[in-house]
Amino acid sequence: MLLNIRIIVALLGTVLLTQQLSAKCYSFRESDIKVCINGDTNEVRKKASAVCKKTIGKDCGPTTGASASCNGTKCYDESGSKRFIIKAN
């Protein structure tokens, strides 16, 4: 019985840790840049929008999608630094 509980706790911990480490590269309706940031929650999307707004100097509109990577000259990380290749996961 104790072994079963330990296995369940270990599996739950792994699932929670995996979810916390997931990241997305968000694109926006009013901008052609992508912002890659750890997490996938409404709060994270708001942070990505704030990075986009700071980068281009105006509101980027709502997020239109998310991907696991960004390649090219229009990729930014969560600190607002320009990157040419970002793999979020």
Residue pairs with C-beta under 8 A, 6 or more apart in sequence:
20 38
20 39
21 38
22 38
22 39
22 40
22 88
22 89
23 36
23 37
23 38
23 39
23 40
23 68
23 88
23 89
24 36
24 37
24 39
24 40
24 44
24 66
24 67
24 68
24 88
25 34
25 35
25 36
25 66
25 67
25 68
25 69
25 70
25 75
25 86
25 88
26 34
26 35
26 36
26 37
26 45
26 48
26 49
26 52
26 63
26 65
26 66
27 33
27 34
27 63
27 64
27 65
27 66
27 67
28 35
28 49
28 52
28 60
28 61
28 62
28 63
28 64
29 60
29 61
29 62
29 63
29 64
30 58
30 59
30 60
30 61
31 52
31 56
31 60
31 61
32 74
33 52
33 55
33 56
33 60
33 74
33 75
33 76
34 67
34 70
34 74
34 75
34 76
34 86
35 48
35 49
35 51
35 52
35 55
35 76
35 77
35 78
36 69
36 70
36 75
36 76
36 77
36 78
36 83
36 86
36 88
37 44
37 47
37 48
37 51
37 77
37 78
38 44
38 78
38 88
40 66
45 63
47 78
48 63
48 78
49 59
49 60
49 62
49 63
51 76
51 78
51 79
51 80
52 60
52 76
53 59
53 60
54 80
55 76
55 80
67 88
68 87
68 88
68 89
69 85
69 86
69 87
69 88
69 89
70 83
70 85
70 86
70 88
71 84
71 85
71 86
72 84
73 82
73 84
75 82
75 83
75 84
75 85
75 86
76 82
76 83
77 83
77 86
